[in-house]
Amino acid sequence: MKRIALLMLPALAAAGIQAQDSLTIQDAIRRAWSGQSGLQAGQALADRARAEAEAMRNLNLPTFSASVGLVRTDEPMLAFGTRLDQARIGPADFMPASLNHPSAMTGLGASVSVTQPLYAGGRLTAAREAGAAMASAEAFAQSHRRQEVALAIERAYFGSQVAAQGVVWAEDTLRQAQETERFCLARVAQGLMLKAEGERARAFRASAEAGLSEARQRLGSARSALSLLMGAEAPATLSTPVEPPAPEAAPGHGTPGSRADLAGLRAQGEAARQGVKAAQGSLKPEVGLTLTGGTDRYALGQGGNWTTASVGARWTFSFSDAPRVSAARAAARAAEEGLRWQEQQAGREVQEARRGLEAATARIASAKVAVEASESVRAMRLARHREGLLPLMEVLDAESGLSGARTLLLNSQLEWRLSRAQLALALGQPIEDIKE
C-alpha cells in the first residue's frame, strides 16, 4: 500500500497544481471584486458617503465647547471684571485710583458651553435625509460598478477562450497548409503539377502563418485585459467553456426596475428633494438653547463660579437665498428627468439584449452545421486533390470555408455569453448568478 501511495504522489501533486492554475468565470469575477483598484476606489467613495451621512445625522445633537486660559492684565475694565469674576470685589476696589490705575491681575479661568438647536426651519432634518439618500445612492452606484466589472470580466474571460480556440484552429489550418505545400511542391518537382500551383500553395501557407500570428496576438491581448480587470495575473487554464450551457441558464423574464443604477438615481432624486427643503429652511429663523458654566480662580480654592442659560432666535436674510431655492428645485427636476431617461434606456437595453441572445442562439445552431459540413468538404476535396481529380483552388476554397464557419461559431458563442450577461445587467440580476 505504501508503494502504491508513493507512486500516486506525483499524480496527486500534478492534479493539485492543475487545480490551482485553473480559473472559473465565477472565481474570476470574485477576484476582480476583491482585488481591482478601480472597485476599491469606488468602495472608498461609498464609505465616505456613509461617513458624511453619519455626520449629518448628528446635526441635531448638542454642540459642546470648552475653554481654559491664564490671563494677566492691568487694563482697567478687564482688571475690574477679573476681580468680579473671582468674587473678590471689596469697597476699596471702587476707589477712583484703584479703578483708573489697577494693579495687574492674574486669573485662571475655564468655561463649558452646551448649545442645543431647537428649530432650524427644517434644514437639519432635510440635511439628515439628504445625507442618508446620498449614502444609499453611492452604495447602489458601487453595486452597479461591480456588475459592470463582472460584465467586463465576462467579455475578457470568454474573449480569451475564443482567442485560445482560434489559435488551435489557426494551428490546424497551418498544418494543413504546410502539408498541402509539401505535396504540391513534390508534384511540381516531378513535373506532375504546374509551378503556379506550387506558388499558390506557398502563398496559402504564408497566409496561414500570418493568421496564426494574428490569433496569438488576440489571445495575448485578451488575457492581458483579463489580468488587468482581475487585478492579478490570470491563471493558465480557464475552465469555464465558452460553449453555452443549457438554454434555461439564460436570465428569465423581468423588468429593469431592480437595477442598482436606477435605485441610485431614485436616491439622488430624494436627496435633491431634501435639498429643496433645506434651501427653503434658510428663509426661516433659527431657535436654540445655550447653557454655559464658568469659573475664574486667583488661588487653588478661591475664586468665582457662574452659570448662564439662554434661549434665543436668530433670523438671517440674504438676497441670494431665494435664487438658491430656485436652483435646488431645478436640481430636483433634473434628477427626476434623468431617472426617467435612464429608465427608458434600461427598457431598450433589455430588449436589445434579448434580441442579441435570440440571434446568437440561432447563429450557433447554424454555425455548428456549417463547421461540420465544411470539415467534411475539406476532407473530401483534399483526398480528391491528392488523387489528381480536383485543382488546388477547390482545396483552398474548402479551407477558407471551414475557417469562416469556425469563426462564425466562435463569435456566435461569445455573443451568446455576452448577450446573456448584458441581459442580466439590464434586468438588475446577478451576472453568472454571483451575488454580492
Secondary structure by P-SEA (a helix, b strand, c coil): caaaaaaaaaaaaaaaaaaaacccaaaaaaaaacccaaaaaaaaaaaaaaaaaaaaaacccbbbbbbbbbbbbccaaaaaaaaaaacccccccccccccccccbbbbbbbbbbbbbbccccaaaaaaaaaaaaaaaaaaaaaaaaaaaaaaaaaaaaaaaaaaaaaaaaaaaaaaaaaaaaaaaaaaaaaccccaaaaaaaaaaaaaaaaaaaaaaaaaaaaaaaaaaaacccccccccccccccccccccccccccccaaaaaaaaaaaaaaaaaaaaaaaabbbbbbbbbbbcccccccccccccccccbbbbbbbcaaaaaaaaaaaaaaaaaaaaaaaaaaaaaaaaaaaaaaaaaaaaaaaaaaaaaaaaaaaaaaaaaaaaccccaaaaaaaaaaaaaaaaaaaaaaaaaaaaaaaaaaaaccccccccc
